[in-house]
Amino acid sequence: MFKKQWYGVAGMVAGVLLAGSVIAAPTLTGEDVVRKSQTLFQGKDQRSTVTLQLINSDGSERKIVTKRLWLDTGGAKGIGAKTIFFTMFPPDSKGVGFLIWDTSDSKKKDELWLYLPSLRQVRRVNQRDQNEAFMGSDLTFADMGQRLLEEDTHTLVGEETIDGKDYYLVESVPVAESIYGKKKQWISKEDFTTLRIEYFDAKLDLLKTQDITWIRKGKLRVYRELNVHNVQTDHRTVYSISDLEIDVGLKDSDFSERSLKQGYRGR
């Protein structure tokens, strides 16, 4: 607590001025806004079905259905979260699995593994391959994780009102390795959910957009759908999330190479 003592007339005048003034709330920086968006509580763990619709420029489509498990590991051993995908459809891809460990240590990189049941082999995905398309979609393996706050500089470049709701507009420029020249994010001023992301290539030309739909699950705000459009190829990917369960009691041992080989064992 701050103790203030006022003396004589000067103190009385200062007290009147203070009583009639309004103390402004601290202004958020771009880094503050992104930090809040990255730390939205999503529960201790999640289990869900993720359906990917891959839509070509000619309108033809392909569907992939996966089971997704996610665990917040809280930074233990330098890992912030773990995610595992098990492919359920189409039949010729059933059993293909992906395991992602998101680093919480700026000195380390995310770790990814791929399991191919036809070869009965788990392969580590190297750093270069993490920039490849995730399951043929419009997001990369690296996009499926979360960049550390310090891997980019974040600048608040404006504010915008969309459908009656107010958003911060933040521009993020990489200081660590990235295939993108920059990103722009529209982040809610009300609850810090991200409405839209624009990705720019190394030449700073717009590469793709990502629009995000959120739902309430109890007291939480969680993803329902991601709609990604590569504007340079006119290819689209729609990620639909269903059968979402939160805090189902997943364990760290559910996110291992052994788990990939065993396949999906949930409901």
N, C-alpha and C positions, 0 to 999 in steps of 0.2 A: 504494500500500500504506500501511496505517496502522501505525505503529510505537508500541508501548506499552511503557513501562518501569514495572516494579513495584518498589517500595521497601519493605523491612522486612516486618513482620507484615501490615500493611495490604495490601501488594501480594500476599502469599501468599494471604490470604483472598480477595481479589478474583479471583485466578487460579483458585482452587478453584471459586468461584461461577460463573465464566465457563465453566469446563470442564463443569460439570454442567447448564448451561442450554441451552435450545433457542432458536435465533434464528428468529423467525417470518418467513415469506416476506412480502414487501410485499403489501398488500391492493389488489386492482384496483378502479378506479373504473368507473362505467358508461361513461365515455368511453374508458377503456382497453380494455374488452371490445369495444365497437363498432369501435374502431380495428383491433383484431386480426381481427375478423370481416371487415372491409372489405379487409384486405391479404393475404388468403389467396392464395398463388401459384397462378395458373390457367394457367401456361405463357405463352409469348410471344405466341401467337396460337391461334385455334381455328377449325375448320370443322365444321359439324354440320347435321343436319336437325331442325327444330323443328315439331312438329305441335300445332296448337291444336284442342281439342275444346270447342266452345261449347255448353253444356247449359242449356236453358231450364227454367223452373220446372215445365212440363208434361212434361218428359222428352225433348222433341224436341232433336235435335242438329244441329250444322253443323261441318264439318271444314275446316281451313285448313292447308296444308302449305307450309313455307318453308325456304329454305336460309339459314343464318346464318353470317356471317363476323365474327370478333372479333379485335381487335388491341390489345395493351397498348402504348400510346405513351409511357408513362413520364413524363407531364407535359410533353412537348415542346410548345412554343408554347401552353402553358396547357391542353392537352388530355391527359386521363388515359387514355382508351381510346376506340376507335372500333368501331362495330357496324353491319353492314349486313344487311338482310333482303331476300330475293327471293322473292316469292310464286310457288309452282309449281302449287298447286291451291286452289280449283276453277278450271276452265278460263277462266271469265269474269273471273277476277282475276289470271290468270297474267301475270307481268311487273311487277306493282305492287311498288314497292320503297320501303324506308325506310332512311335513313342517320342515325345518331345519333353525335354527338361529345360525349362526357362531359367537362365542364370539370374542370380541377384547380385553377382559380383562382376564389376566392370572389367576386371582382369581376365575374366573367363568368357567363353562363347557358349551359346545355347548348344545342347547336345541332342541329336536326333538319330533314331534308328528306324530301319525299314525291315519288315519281315515278309518274305515271299514264300508262301506255303509250297509252291511247286518245287522250290529248291530246298525247303526246310532249313532256311538260312536267314539269320539276322545280319543285316549290313548296316554299319554306321554311315550316316549321311555326312559327307565332309562339308567344310565351310563353303566351298564353291558351289556345290550342288544344292545348298540351302536356298539359293536364289532361283532354283527351278520351280516350275508350277506344281502346286500341291494337288495331286490327283487329277492333273489336267485342267485345273480351275484357273481363275484369274488372280488368285493370291499365291504367293510363293510359300515354301516351307517356313522361311524366316518370318513372313507376315502372320503365320499362325501363332507365333509367340508374341512377346511384347518387348520392344526395345527398352533398354534402361533409360531413365530420364537424362542421364549425363551423356548419352550417345548422340544427342542433338542439342542445338541451341533453340530455345522456344521464345518467340516474340509475339506479343499481343498486338495484332495489326488492325483490329477493328472489332465492331460489334454489329450484329444483324438480327432483325426480327423476322421470323418465319412462322407463318400460321399463328400469329399472335404470341409466340414464345420468343424469348430473348436468348441470344447465343453469343459467346465469345468466339472470335475468329483468331486462331493461333497458327503461325507459320513456324514449322520446325525444319531446321537445316542440319544435316548430319555433320558431326565432327569425328565420328568413327565410321568404319567401312559400311557402305550402303549402296545399293543399286539405284537409289533415288537421289535426285538433286535436291528435292525438298518435299514436304507434305504440308497441306493445309487442313485444319480441323475445325469443325463447327461444334462447340461444346456448350451444353446447356448452362445458363446462369443459375437455373433453379436447382438442378440436382447433379450437374457435371457429367451427365451421359453425353456420348458423342453421337451427333446426328449424321454427320457426313465427313468423309475424308477424301481429299484429292491428292493423288500421287503424281509427281512430276519426274520425268526421266533426267538423265545426266545433262541434257541440253536445256533443261527447264521447260520442256514442252509437256503439256498435260498428257499423262499416260493412261490413268484409269481413275474412276470414281468409285466410292463405296458408300452406300446409304444404309443406315442401320435403324431397324425397328426394335423398340424395347417394350417389354411387358412387366407388370408387377407380379411378383411371386411372393406372397406374404408381404413382408416389409422390404423386400429386395427389388431392385430393378435389374432385369436380366435380358440378354439378347433373345429375340424371337426370329429375326431374319436379317441376313446381310445380302445386299444386292450390289454386285460388283460388275462394272462395265469397263472393259478395255476400249477406250475411244479410238485407239490407233488401229485395232484389228476388228472392232465392232463385235467382239465376243463377250458374252455375259455369263455370270455364274450367280445363281441364287442359292444361298445357304439357308435352309429352313430348319429350325430347331423345335423338336416336339418331345413328348413323353419326359419332360424335364423333372428330375427329382433332385432335391438339395439336402445335404447333410445325411447321406445314406450310410455313412460309416466306412468309407473306402480307406484303405491302408497304403502305406508307402510300398509295401511288397506287391501291390496291384499294378505297379508301374515299372516293370523290369523286362529284360529280354526274355525271361522265362514266361512272363505273362503274355508277351507277344506270341510266343510259340503255342501256348495253351489255347489262345483264342478267347472270344467273348464268353464269359461264364456267368453273366448276370441274368436278369429276367428278360 
